């Protein structure tokens, strides 16, 4: 079996003066993965919990006589933060390529915690009127800026631990987001089960945000004690103009990386929308609507590393292309089944099928994106391509799904947005071999 081309190419990128860690001094696989994954999961938790609580937040901060309008505004606010991601990706991505991945990761988490604190303590519309949604929007914009540099810095650090096992290491970028999905959905289910609707509206919705704040110092401590990967050369990176290189000189690589992320991000944020879909469109109890999403998080955490490791042996693109084609064939029938036979059972079946296929696409993807860029601009290239793809296609996926249902009157219309994501990503997969990706 052939080794992916990027593994060999990446070794030539390393400056000859860069010292390579010996086997004795290299951090253990478990230590590196644990350190990055915990911090990564905590930071993304601050982002997704807002989406899981969209129905409650819409009532408290964006009240309207029409519940659908109120929900659309709340989901639109969720998406608006993604406009800040490209800005954060340029600033923090360039910082990661000059000061180091560890410094950028620590800064992004501090900014994320600041936004979370603002949401946790914000008075509602009933207390301060129009200033309530203004505070929420400011907090979400700050979180969006922080998240803009998170993906590139974390993925670059994981991918640069061991080029020969890049697929496995980098896969923990998406596997750790499974922890986030699990925690966010578990909070949603627990709050809706243990609290009355009045308690949830009064104070219960703040609990997960304070939970994130309590664990934030743990993530900061972990990130300060990470080591840079072998491929990162601070002195060489500082001389490179990574932003201009990513946007102009290497725009083909950036566009390809962006195309790869489109399907992944639409799947991720459509999954985030599923509890709302289950309540509003399928009529399922709020507490049970989170069961399938919890299971999706478990699948993501357990299967993504498997497919990442498999891609180190047989290559990246074949696995991703197969997963995309299966998704193309099955997604519309799955939504038709959900709408025709609404129940917790059919929701579990649909999300299990989506999870099994999505994890095969997510597993090799972080390594594939990392191998598109040389080490000197990897942090910027990853951050910019990811943030643009997510900002344009992923962040507004819950809003687009809700709008499509309202505009067309068809409850299966979110499936067609996923079909669009498959088609775009298949084009990117076809282009990727031009840059040495196998």
Residue pairs with C-beta under 8 A, 6 or more apart in sequence:
1 313
1 314
2 314
2 315
2 438
3 164
3 312
4 166
4 167
4 311
4 312
4 315
4 316
4 367
4 371
4 437
4 438
5 371
5 436
5 437
5 438
6 163
6 166
6 367
6 368
6 370
6 371
6 372
6 436
6 437
6 438
7 163
7 164
7 166
7 312
7 371
8 163
9 371
9 436
10 163
10 166
10 231
10 371
10 375
11 163
13 231
13 374
13 375
13 376
14 20
14 230
14 231
14 233
14 375
15 233
15 235
15 236
17 233
18 230
18 231
18 232
18 233
20 230
21 227
21 230
26 161
26 162
27 161
27 227
29 169
32 158
32 161
32 169
32 226
33 158
33 169
33 172
35 222
35 223
35 225
35 226
36 154
36 157
36 158
36 172
36 176
36 226
37 172
37 175
37 176
37 179
38 176
38 218
38 219
38 222
39 105
39 109
39 154
39 219
39 220
39 222
39 223
40 150
40 154
40 172
40 173
40 176
40 177
41 176
41 177
41 179
41 180
41 183
42 109
42 212
42 215
42 216
42 218
42 219
43 108
43 109
43 112
43 146
43 147
43 150
43 219
44 147
44 150
44 176
44 177
44 180
45 179
45 180
45 183
45 184
45 208
45 212
46 112
46 113
46 115
46 116
46 143
46 209
46 212
47 81
47 112
47 143
47 147
47 180
48 180
48 181
48 184
48 272
49 184
49 187
49 208
49 209
49 212
50 57
50 78
50 119
50 140
51 75
51 78
51 184
51 269
51 272
51 273
51 398
52 184
52 185
52 187
52 188
52 272
52 275
52 290
52 293
53 188
53 205
53 208
54 71
54 74
54 75
54 78
54 276
54 398
55 71
55 74
55 276
55 279
55 280
55 286
56 200
56 201
56 205
57 74
57 136
57 205
58 67
58 70
58 71
58 73
58 74
58 75
59 70
59 201
60 124
60 125
60 126
60 132
60 201
60 205
61 74
61 122
61 124
61 125
61 132
61 133
61 136
62 70
62 73
62 74
62 77
62 125
62 133
63 70
63 125
64 70
64 73
68 402
68 406
71 276
71 280
71 402
72 399
72 402
72 403
72 406
75 273
75 276
75 398
75 399
75 402
76 396
76 399
77 133
77 136
77 137
77 140
78 140
78 395
78 398
78 399
79 395
79 396
79 398
79 399
80 137
80 140
80 141
80 144
80 395
81 140
81 141
81 143
81 144
81 147
81 395
82 144
82 387
82 390
82 391
82 394
82 395
82 396
83 141
83 144
83 391
84 141
84 142
84 144
84 145
84 148
85 144
85 145
85 147
85 148
85 387
85 388
85 390
85 391
85 395
86 148
86 384
86 387
86 388
86 391
87 145
87 148
88 108
88 144
88 145
88 146
88 147
88 148
88 149
88 383
88 387
89 148
89 149
89 151
89 152
89 380
89 383
89 384
89 386
89 387
89 388
90 148
90 243
90 380
90 383
90 384
91 145
91 148
91 149
92 104
92 107
92 108
92 145
92 146
92 148
92 149
92 150
92 152
92 153
92 383
93 104
93 148
93 149
93 152
93 153
93 242
93 243
93 246
93 379
93 380
93 381
93 382
93 383
93 384
94 242
94 243
94 379
94 380
95 103
95 104
95 107
95 149
95 379
96 103
96 104
96 105
96 149
96 152
96 153
96 156
96 379
96 380
96 383
97 237
97 240
97 242
97 376
97 377
97 378
97 379
97 380
98 234
98 237
98 238
98 242
99 234
100 228
100 232
100 234
101 153
101 154
101 156
101 157
101 160
101 226
101 228
101 229
101 232
101 379
102 157
102 223
102 224
102 226
102 227
102 228
104 149
104 153
104 379
105 150
105 153
105 154
105 157
105 223
105 226
106 220
106 223
106 224
107 149
108 146
108 147
108 149
108 150
108 153
109 146
109 216
109 219
109 220
109 223
110 146
110 220
111 142
111 143
111 145
111 146
112 142
112 143
112 146
112 147
112 150
112 216
113 212
113 213
113 216
113 220
114 142
115 139
115 140
115 141
115 142
115 143
115 146
116 139
116 143
116 209
116 212
116 213
116 216
117 213
118 135
118 138
118 139
118 142
119 135
119 136
119 139
119 140
119 209
120 206
120 209
120 210
120 213
122 132
122 135
122 136
122 139
123 131
123 132
123 135
124 132
125 132
125 133
147 387
148 383
148 387
149 379
149 383
151 173
151 382
151 383
151 386
151 387
152 378
152 379
152 380
152 381
152 382
152 383
152 384
152 386
153 379
153 383
154 173
155 170
155 173
155 366
155 369
155 370
155 382
155 386
156 229
156 232
156 370
156 375
156 378
156 379
156 382
157 226
157 228
157 229
158 169
158 170
158 172
158 173
158 366
159 166
159 169
159 170
159 229
159 366
159 367
159 370
159 371
159 378
160 228
160 229
160 230
160 231
160 232
160 370
160 375
160 378
161 169
161 229
161 230
162 169
162 230
163 230
163 231
164 312
165 309
165 312
166 312
166 367
166 370
166 371
167 308
167 309
167 310
167 311
167 312
167 316
167 363
167 364
167 367
168 305
168 308
168 309
168 312
169 308
169 367
170 308
170 366
170 367
170 370
171 304
171 305
171 307
171 308
171 309
171 311
171 362
171 363
171 364
171 366
171 367
172 304
172 305
172 308
173 366
174 264
174 300
174 304
174 362
174 363
174 365
174 366
175 300
175 301
175 304
175 305
175 308
176 301
177 268
177 300
178 296
178 297
178 298
178 299
178 300
178 301
178 302
178 304
179 297
179 301
180 297
181 271
181 272
181 293
181 294
181 296
181 297
181 300
182 294
182 297
182 298
182 301
183 297
184 208
184 293
184 297
185 275
185 290
185 291
185 293
185 294
185 296
185 297
186 290
186 294
187 207
187 208
187 211
188 275
188 286
188 289
188 290
188 293
189 287
189 288
189 290
189 291
189 294
191 200
191 204
191 205
191 207
191 208
192 200
192 285
192 286
192 287
192 290
193 287
195 204
228 234
231 375
231 378
232 375
233 375
233 376
236 376
237 375
237 376
237 377
240 376
240 377
242 376
242 377
242 379
242 380
242 381
243 380
243 384
245 377
245 380
245 381
246 253
246 254
246 373
246 377
246 380
246 381
246 384
246 385
247 254
247 384
250 373
250 377
250 381
252 431
252 434
252 435
253 372
253 373
253 381
253 435
254 381
254 384
254 385
255 385
255 428
256 372
256 428
256 431
256 432
256 435
257 369
257 372
257 373
257 381
257 382
257 385
257 386
257 389
257 428
258 385
258 386
258 388
258 389
258 428
259 389
259 424
259 425
259 427
259 428
259 431
260 320
260 365
260 368
260 369
260 389
260 425
260 428
260 429
260 432
261 365
261 369
261 385
261 386
261 389
261 390
261 394
261 425
262 389
262 393
262 394
262 421
262 424
262 425
262 428
263 324
263 327
263 361
263 418
263 421
263 422
263 424
263 425
264 358
264 361
264 362
264 365
264 425
265 389
265 390
265 393
265 394
265 397
265 421
266 393
266 394
266 397
266 417
266 418
266 420
266 421
267 327
267 354
267 358
267 361
267 418
267 421
268 394
269 394
269 395
269 397
269 398
270 397
270 398
270 401
270 414
270 417
270 418
271 293
271 296
271 351
271 354
271 358
272 293
272 397
272 398
273 397
273 398
273 401
273 402
273 414
274 289
274 292
274 293
274 347
274 351
275 286
275 289
275 290
275 293
276 289
276 398
276 402
277 401
277 414
278 284
278 288
278 289
278 292
278 347
279 285
279 286
279 289
280 402
281 339
281 342
281 405
281 411
282 289
282 338
282 339
282 342
282 343
282 347
283 342
284 342
284 343
284 344
284 347
288 344
289 347
291 344
291 347
291 348
292 344
292 347
292 348
292 350
292 351
292 352
293 351
295 348
295 351
295 352
295 355
296 351
296 352
296 354
296 355
299 352
299 355
299 356
299 359
300 355
300 358
300 359
300 362
303 355
303 356
303 359
303 360
303 363
304 359
304 362
304 363
305 363
306 359
306 363
307 319
307 359
307 360
307 362
307 363
307 364
308 363
308 364
308 366
308 367
310 319
310 363
310 364
311 319
311 363
311 364
311 367
311 368
312 367
315 438
316 364
316 365
316 367
316 368
316 371
316 437
316 438
317 364
317 368
317 429
317 432
317 433
317 437
317 438
319 360
319 361
319 363
319 364
320 360
320 361
320 364
320 365
320 368
320 425
320 429
321 426
321 429
322 360
323 357
323 358
323 360
323 361
324 361
324 422
324 425
324 426
324 429
325 422
325 426
326 357
327 354
327 357
327 358
327 361
327 418
327 422
328 419
328 422
328 423
328 426
330 353
330 357
331 354
331 415
331 418
331 419
331 422
332 412
332 415
332 416
332 419
334 350
334 353
334 354
334 415
335 350
335 411
335 412
335 414
335 415
336 412
336 415
337 346
337 349
337 350
338 346
338 347
338 350
338 411
338 412
339 411
339 412
361 425
368 432
368 437
369 382
369 385
369 386
370 378
370 382
371 436
371 437
372 381
372 432
372 435
372 437
373 381
373 382
393 421
393 424
397 417
400 414
400 417
401 413
401 414
401 417
404 410
404 413
404 414
404 416
404 417
405 411
405 413
405 414
407 413
